[in-house]
Amino acid sequence: GMLPDPKNTPIIVSWAIAQVVTTGAG
């Protein structure tokens, strides 16, 4: 996939991605 490995992703990046996905899905 296009996304980096979650193990190597800083927590703030994971949070930011979750926010974008939640906003897009909403």
Backbone as a printed PyTorch tensor [residue, N CA C, xyz], in Angstrom:
tensor([[[  0.8200,  -1.2120,   0.0000],
         [  0.0000,   0.0000,   0.0000],
         [  0.8520,   1.2580,   0.0000]],

        [[  0.1650,   2.3710,  -0.0660],
         [  0.8380,   3.6650,  -0.1030],
         [  1.2760,   4.1060,   1.2790]],

        [[  0.5800,   3.6140,   2.3110],
         [  0.8750,   4.0570,   3.6730],
         [  2.1480,   3.4110,   4.1950]],

        [[  2.8910,   4.1450,   5.0350],
         [  4.0930,   3.5860,   5.6480],
         [  3.7270,   2.5270,   6.6810]],

        [[  4.7200,   1.7510,   7.1040],
         [  4.5010,   0.7080,   8.1050],
         [  4.0860,   1.3470,   9.4270]],

        [[  2.9360,   0.9640,   9.9900],
         [  2.4610,   1.5620,  11.2490],
         [  3.5150,   1.5300,  12.3460]],

        [[  4.3610,   0.4960,  12.3660],
         [  5.3970,   0.3930,  13.3940],
         [  6.4150,   1.5180,  13.2640]],

        [[  6.5390,   2.0570,  12.0540],
         [  7.5320,   3.0930,  11.8060],
         [  6.8970,   4.4780,  11.7190]],

        [[  5.5790,   4.5550,  11.9380],
         [  4.8770,   5.8220,  11.8150],
         [  4.7810,   6.5120,  13.1710]],

        [[  5.2530,   7.7480,  13.2570],
         [  5.1180,   8.5050,  14.5060],
         [  3.6520,   8.5990,  14.9150]],

        [[  3.4090,   8.6210,  16.2190],
         [  2.0320,   8.6150,  16.7260],
         [  1.2340,   9.7980,  16.2050]],

        [[  1.8490,  10.9500,  16.0730],
         [  1.1260,  12.1370,  15.5970],
         [  0.6910,  11.9530,  14.1520]],

        [[  1.4920,  11.2450,  13.3610],
         [  1.1170,  10.9860,  11.9700],
         [ -0.0680,  10.0310,  11.9280]],

        [[ -0.0260,   8.9950,  12.7580],
         [ -1.1470,   8.0530,  12.8300],
         [ -2.4200,   8.7810,  13.2440]],

        [[ -2.2890,   9.6970,  14.2020],
         [ -3.4320,  10.4730,  14.6700],
         [ -3.9710,  11.3550,  13.5470]],

        [[ -3.0500,  12.0030,  12.8350],
         [ -3.4540,  12.8980,  11.7490],
         [ -4.1810,  12.1160,  10.6560]],

        [[ -3.6630,  10.9450,  10.3110],
         [ -4.3120,  10.1090,   9.2970],
         [ -5.7110,   9.7150,   9.7650]],

        [[ -5.8330,   9.3450,  11.0340],
         [ -7.1350,   8.9590,  11.5820],
         [ -8.1170,  10.1240,  11.5100]],

        [[ -7.6420,  11.3350,  11.7930],
         [ -8.4990,  12.5120,  11.7370],
         [ -8.9930,  12.7380,  10.3100]],

        [[ -8.0940,  12.6140,   9.3450],
         [ -8.4660,  12.8320,   7.9460],
         [ -9.4660,  11.7800,   7.4870]],

        [[ -9.2180,  10.5250,   7.8540],
         [-10.1200,   9.4400,   7.4650],
         [-11.4920,   9.6400,   8.1000]],

        [[-11.4990,  10.0120,   9.3840],
         [-12.7670,  10.2270,  10.0870],
         [-13.5340,  11.3880,   9.4550]],

        [[-12.8400,  12.4670,   9.1430],
         [-13.4790,  13.6330,   8.5320],
         [-14.0140,  13.2770,   7.1430]],

        [[-13.2290,  12.5430,   6.3780],
         [-13.6390,  12.1640,   5.0330],
         [-14.8250,  11.2140,   5.0580]],

        [[-14.8390,  10.3130,   6.0420],
         [-15.9070,   9.3290,   6.1410],
         [-17.1920,   9.9720,   6.6730]],

        [[-17.0380,  11.0340,   7.4490],
         [-18.1800,  11.6820,   8.0700],
         [-18.9790,  12.4900,   7.0680]]])
